[in-house]
Amino acid sequence: MCNLHNGEGAQNLQEGQCEVTAETSQPVGFVQEKQLGDHEKTLKAHKEGKPQKLLEMNGHTPVPHAYDYDLIVIGGGSGGLAAAKEAARYEKKVMVLDFVTPTPLGNSWGLGGTCVNVGCIPKKLMHQAALLGQALQDSRKYGWQFTEEVKHNWMTMTESVQNYIGSLNWGYRVALREKNVTYENAYGEFVGPHTVKATNKRGVEKLYTAERFLIATGERPRYLDIPGDKEYCISSDDLFSLPYCPGKTLVVGASYVALECAGFLAGLGLDVTVMVRSILLRGFDQDIANKIGEYMEEHGINFIREFVPIKVEQIEEGTPGRLRVTAKSTKGNQIIEGEYNTVLLAIGRDACTRKIGLDKVGVKINEKTGKIPVNDEEQTNVPYIYAVGDILQDKLELTPVAIQAGRLLVQRLYGGATSKCDYVNVPTTVFTPLEYGACGYSEEAAVEKFGEENIEVYHSNFWPLEWTVPSRDNNKCYAKIICNIQDNERVIGFHVLGPNAGEVTQGFAAAIKCGITKEQLDNTIGIHPVCAEIFTTLSVTKRSGENILQAGC
């Protein structure tokens, strides 16, 4: 044993090291008998990760950093939960942080995110309630006799819907527990590299570290920033659990959320007005959007176009109370006023990214929208941080997209897979009173992309057989496909306006994914008598200007 405190021994050792290593300063670093260099060179090699690489080259398992978790997911919505459960399949240590900031009116909900609690699920159930009301009217023509007055009970509906949602919330918690995923009902925000702070509703803070992070925080409804909006208006975050019937309602906005909510409220028998700043359903096919607006107006929904609210005042308290809305023209100085029981704001949604500490770890966001740019593998500019769902820049804001992206991401990270989420030709449905299903290009986008001379639009009205006996809405339904002439008339856009539009669109979406052409559609034998068969017999082009009204069976 060499005693380095002995002057002569230390000098001999130093001279021996110099002779062997050719280094003039000590200490000299080695990894698995490979020389890194003197103190300065060893530090440099450490920063470059060379010791780790040398260990791996010699068959040694590198010592992992002592993180608390392999993956922490911030956000317990559809995309975040899908990713967390998928990671658990690979026996990774996973945590989910989920916290719902209450609405201005104090509403919050359980695990599962927007879709389950205040989005797709309650929306479609209330849409179904409205359809049942129409079915009751139709039933008399089919021979059903009932004498009692048919009325709708808002509280019965909301209680039933909320009970179902509650069962889903519980199911998600059980699923996480069964898969050994740690769940905390706490607000997650980054405080440093690989570190988040979790704050629960009592204000108790904890710090957690992870090798990787997934941001899946979603979006929340936007407010108008005018006097009275947060004090007296509601959003879709409040509507589905509203403890009283909203009564006469003003819906502000032209988004699919606005039109869907206006549609089912009117279907339940309420007096509904929609205030629209400019066009309906921005980003969707405008030919279809205008047909939806016309149908809703024909069915008793009022539209105030090119106006925006500038003030909301309470006239009378109550459940519901009475509100006065003052609005200004977008084209001039005209001012109008109106009285309503409820004002529902549906003017868009904002990404929940500005208050989760992204600046502290260097994650870039779009400063205007709050959206996060990612590469084609959902990776942010910070390599260990990923993002999925509605917060992504230039991606579709749809639940199934977030789920698919989350699962595929985890399979690439932990399962050696290579598949990436395909954001092209994603089908969707807008559950307005006349449902709208779409997949691929809108007519406007197709013209812009390929040129009007290079696309052919085939279209037709149709009349569902079920609507003929009650004799309603003759030829109000509509089918349209957009074909690329230069690519063997491949179908690049699919649009249907009619009952069960989502069910129809889902099947055709698979065909579009496979590259179906107009000829192949024509060669497909239709099922009779169903709405979807119209797509196997489309023959009139839009440019021809020929009649598209359908008559007979």
Secondary structure, 3 states (H helix, E strand, C coil): CCCCCCHHHHHHHHHHHHHHHCCCCCCCEEECCEEEECHHHHHHHHHCCHHHHHHHHCCCCCCCCCCCEEEEEECCCHHHHHHHHHHHHCCCCEEEECCCCCCCCCCCCCCCHHHHHHCHHHHHHHHHHHHHHHHHHHHHHHCCCCCCCCCCCHHHHHHHHHHHHHHHHHHHHHHHHHCCCEEECEEEEEEECCEEEEEECCCCEEEEEEEEEEECCCEEECCCCCCCHHHHCEEHHHHCCCCCCCCCEEEECCCHHHHHHHHHHHHCCCCEEEEECCCCCCCCCHHHHHHHHHHHHHCCCEEEECEEEEEEEEEECCCCCEEEEEEEECCCCCEEEEEECEEEECCCEEECCCCCCHHHHCCCCCCCCCCECCCCCCECCCCCEEECCCCECCCCCCHHHHHHHHHHHHHHHHHCCCCCCCCCCCCEEECCCCCEEEEECCHHHHHHHHCHHHEEEEEEEECCHHHHCCCCCCCCEEEEEEEEHHHCCEEEEEEEECCCHHHHHHHHHHHHHCCCEHHHHHCCCCCCCCHHHHHHCCCCEHHHCCCCCCCCC
